[in-house]
Amino acid sequence: MRRTFADARRWMQQGTALLAKEADLDDDALDAPSSLPGWSRGHLLAHIAANADALGDEPVRADLGLQLGRREAK
């Protein structure tokens, strides 16, 4: 199944709603452990935000028919 611009927009809206809910955490809550071993809630939210930045141009690239992809792992 091919991903569409509408799919990307829907996923972005869902992710934004999730992060907005979590953004209300205070510093102590952000410093608390997440369910991922070794990751605080703050680390997890920062990771999600960095990925969102990296993927932010993908809907435009898809709409233009350009190659999609993430950066290569090191």
LOZATI-590575 format. One record per atom (N, C-alpha, C): atom name; x, y, z; residue in one letter. Coordinates in pm, whole numbers, padded with zeros to 5 digits. Example, Ala and Ser with C-alpha at 12.3 -4.5 7.8 and 13.67 -1.06 7.14 Angstrom:
(r "N",(01319,-00569,00780),"a");
(r "CA",(01230,-00450,00780),"a");
(r "C",(01320,-00330,00780),"a");
(r "N",(01285,-00225,00708),"s");
(r "CA",(01367,-00106,00714),"s");
(r "C",(01290,00003,00787),"s");
***
This chain:
(r "N",(00084,-00118,00000),"m");
(r "CA",(00000,00000,00000),"m");
(r "C",(00088,00125,00000),"m");
(r "N",(00059,00216,-00086),"r");
(r "CA",(00137,00339,-00097),"r");
(r "C",(00092,00440,00007),"r");
(r "N",(00189,00502,00073),"r");
(r "CA",(00158,00608,00168),"r");
(r "C",(00122,00735,00091),"r");
(r "N",(00026,00805,00142),"t");
(r "CA",(-00018,00927,00075),"t");
(r "C",(00011,01048,00163),"t");
(r "N",(-00004,01164,00104),"f");
(r "CA",(00012,01287,00179),"f");
(r "C",(-00092,01293,00292),"f");
(r "N",(-00214,01247,00263),"a");
(r "CA",(-00319,01246,00366),"a");
(r "C",(-00281,01155,00482),"a");
(r "N",(-00218,01040,00453),"d");
(r "CA",(-00170,00951,00559),"d");
(r "C",(-00069,01023,00647),"d");
(r "N",(00029,01086,00584),"a");
(r "CA",(00133,01156,00659),"a");
(r "C",(00074,01267,00744),"a");
(r "N",(-00021,01337,00688),"r");
(r "CA",(-00083,01448,00763),"r");
(r "C",(-00160,01394,00884),"r");
(r "N",(-00232,01283,00867),"r");
(r "CA",(-00306,01223,00978),"r");
(r "C",(-00210,01176,01088),"r");
(r "N",(-00101,01110,01048),"w");
(r "CA",(-00002,01064,01147),"w");
(r "C",(00061,01181,01221),"w");
(r "N",(00086,01290,01149),"m");
(r "CA",(00144,01408,01212),"m");
(r "C",(00047,01465,01316),"m");
(r "N",(-00080,01472,01281),"q");
(r "CA",(-00180,01525,01374),"q");
(r "C",(-00192,01435,01498),"q");
(r "N",(-00189,01305,01479),"q");
(r "CA",(-00198,01212,01592),"q");
(r "C",(-00075,01227,01682),"q");
(r "N",(00043,01235,01623),"g");
(r "CA",(00165,01251,01700),"g");
(r "C",(00169,01383,01775),"g");
(r "N",(00123,01489,01709),"t");
(r "CA",(00120,01620,01774),"t");
(r "C",(00027,01618,01895),"t");
(r "N",(-00088,01553,01881),"a");
(r "CA",(-00181,01543,01993),"a");
(r "C",(-00119,01467,02110),"a");
(r "N",(-00048,01360,02079),"l");
(r "CA",(00018,01282,02184),"l");
(r "C",(00124,01364,02256),"l");
(r "N",(00208,01433,02179),"l");
(r "CA",(00314,01513,02242),"l");
(r "C",(00257,01631,02319),"l");
(r "N",(00150,01689,02271),"a");
(r "CA",(00087,01801,02344),"a");
(r "C",(00040,01753,02480),"a");
(r "N",(-00015,01634,02485),"k");
(r "CA",(-00059,01577,02613),"k");
(r "C",(00061,01557,02707),"k");
(r "N",(00170,01505,02654),"e");
(r "CA",(00289,01479,02735),"e");
(r "C",(00367,01605,02768),"e");
(r "N",(00350,01710,02691),"a");
(r "CA",(00423,01835,02714),"a");
(r "C",(00383,01902,02844),"a");
(r "N",(00272,01861,02904),"d");
(r "CA",(00228,01919,03030),"d");
(r "C",(00303,01861,03150),"d");
(r "N",(00398,01773,03128),"l");
(r "CA",(00474,01714,03238),"l");
(r "C",(00569,01818,03297),"l");
(r "N",(00583,01817,03429),"d");
(r "CA",(00679,01907,03492),"d");
(r "C",(00818,01844,03488),"d");
(r "N",(00919,01917,03535),"d");
(r "CA",(01058,01869,03528),"d");
(r "C",(01076,01736,03600),"d");
(r "N",(01015,01720,03715),"d");
(r "CA",(01029,01593,03788),"d");
(r "C",(00970,01477,03707),"d");
(r "N",(00856,01501,03644),"a");
(r "CA",(00794,01396,03563),"a");
(r "C",(00879,01364,03440),"a");
(r "N",(00941,01465,03379),"l");
(r "CA",(01027,01441,03263),"l");
(r "C",(01154,01365,03302),"l");
(r "N",(01202,01387,03424),"d");
(r "CA",(01321,01316,03472),"d");
(r "C",(01292,01172,03513),"d");
(r "N",(01165,01139,03530),"a");
(r "CA",(01127,01004,03573),"a");
(r "C",(01156,00903,03462),"a");
(r "N",(01179,00778,03501),"p");
(r "CA",(01206,00675,03400),"p");
(r "C",(01083,00651,03311),"p");
(r "N",(01110,00619,03187),"s");
(r "CA",(01002,00576,03096),"s");
(r "C",(00995,00423,03103),"s");
(r "N",(00911,00364,03021),"s");
(r "CA",(00905,00218,03019),"s");
(r "C",(01019,00157,02938),"s");
(r "N",(01101,00241,02875),"l");
(r "CA",(01220,00192,02804),"l");
(r "C",(01338,00193,02900),"l");
(r "N",(01403,00080,02921),"p");
(r "CA",(01515,00074,03015),"p");
(r "C",(01624,00176,02983),"p");
(r "N",(01661,00255,03083),"g");
(r "CA",(01767,00353,03068),"g");
(r "C",(01725,00486,03007),"g");
(r "N",(01597,00501,02974),"w");
(r "CA",(01547,00623,02911),"w");
(r "C",(01452,00694,03006),"w");
(r "N",(01476,00823,03029),"s");
(r "CA",(01378,00902,03103),"s");
(r "C",(01267,00942,03007),"s");
(r "N",(01159,00994,03063),"r");
(r "CA",(01051,01044,02977),"r");
(r "C",(01102,01160,02891),"r");
(r "N",(01187,01243,02948),"g");
(r "CA",(01245,01355,02873),"g");
(r "C",(01330,01307,02756),"g");
(r "N",(01413,01203,02780),"h");
(r "CA",(01492,01147,02670),"h");
(r "C",(01402,01097,02558),"h");
(r "N",(01297,01028,02595),"l");
(r "CA",(01205,00972,02496),"l");
(r "C",(01137,01082,02416),"l");
(r "N",(01090,01187,02483),"l");
(r "CA",(01025,01297,02411),"l");
(r "C",(01125,01370,02321),"l");
(r "N",(01249,01387,02367),"a");
(r "CA",(01351,01451,02283),"a");
(r "C",(01379,01366,02159),"a");
(r "N",(01384,01236,02175),"h");
(r "CA",(01408,01145,02063),"h");
(r "C",(01293,01155,01961),"h");
(r "N",(01172,01157,02010),"i");
(r "CA",(01055,01169,01921),"i");
(r "C",(01059,01303,01847),"i");
(r "N",(01093,01409,01918),"a");
(r "CA",(01100,01541,01856),"a");
(r "C",(01208,01546,01749),"a");
(r "N",(01324,01486,01775),"a");
(r "CA",(01433,01485,01677),"a");
(r "C",(01391,01406,01552),"a");
(r "N",(01322,01295,01572),"n");
(r "CA",(01274,01219,01457),"n");
(r "C",(01171,01297,01379),"n");
(r "N",(01085,01369,01449),"a");
(r "CA",(00985,01451,01381),"a");
(r "C",(01053,01557,01294),"a");
(r "N",(01158,01619,01347),"d");
(r "CA",(01232,01718,01269),"d");
(r "C",(01292,01653,01144),"d");
(r "N",(01352,01535,01163),"a");
(r "CA",(01417,01466,01051),"a");
(r "C",(01318,01423,00944),"a");
(r "N",(01197,01390,00986),"l");
(r "CA",(01096,01341,00892),"l");
(r "C",(01001,01450,00844),"l");
(r "N",(01019,01571,00893),"g");
(r "CA",(00926,01678,00863),"g");
(r "C",(00909,01712,00717),"g");
(r "N",(01012,01688,00636),"d");
(r "CA",(00998,01721,00494),"d");
(r "C",(00949,01604,00410),"d");
(r "N",(00928,01488,00471),"e");
(r "CA",(00888,01371,00394),"e");
(r "C",(00754,01387,00322),"e");
(r "N",(00651,01447,00383),"p");
(r "CA",(00527,01464,00306),"p");
(r "C",(00545,01548,00181),"p");
(r "N",(00628,01651,00190),"v");
(r "CA",(00654,01736,00073),"v");
(r "C",(00730,01656,-00032),"v");
(r "N",(00832,01581,00011),"r");
(r "CA",(00909,01499,-00083),"r");
(r "C",(00819,01395,-00150),"r");
(r "N",(00730,01334,-00073),"a");
(r "CA",(00639,01234,-00129),"a");
(r "C",(00547,01298,-00232),"a");
(r "N",(00496,01416,-00200),"d");
(r "CA",(00406,01486,-00290),"d");
(r "C",(00476,01523,-00420),"d");
(r "N",(00606,01551,-00413),"l");
(r "CA",(00683,01587,-00532),"l");
(r "C",(00737,01465,-00606),"l");
(r "N",(00714,01346,-00549),"g");
(r "CA",(00763,01223,-00613),"g");
(r "C",(00912,01200,-00594),"g");
(r "N",(00971,01263,-00494),"l");
(r "CA",(01113,01247,-00467),"l");
(r "C",(01136,01126,-00376),"l");
(r "N",(01259,01079,-00373),"q");
(r "CA",(01293,00963,-00292),"q");
(r "C",(01275,00995,-00144),"q");
(r "N",(01215,00901,-00074),"l");
(r "CA",(01195,00915,00069),"l");
(r "C",(01300,00833,00141),"l");
(r "N",(01332,00871,00261),"g");
(r "CA",(01426,00789,00337),"g");
(r "C",(01479,00861,00456),"g");
(r "N",(01525,00780,00549),"r");
(r "CA",(01584,00832,00670),"r");
(r "C",(01735,00834,00654),"r");
(r "N",(01799,00907,00740),"r");
(r "CA",(01946,00911,00734),"r");
(r "C",(02000,00771,00766),"r");
(r "N",(02118,00745,00719),"e");
(r "CA",(02177,00614,00740),"e");
(r "C",(02225,00600,00884),"e");
(r "N",(02209,00480,00938),"a");
(r "CA",(02259,00451,01073),"a");
(r "C",(02410,00447,01071),"a");
(r "N",(02471,00489,01181),"k");
(r "CA",(02617,00488,01190),"k");
(r "C",(02664,00367,01265),"k");
***
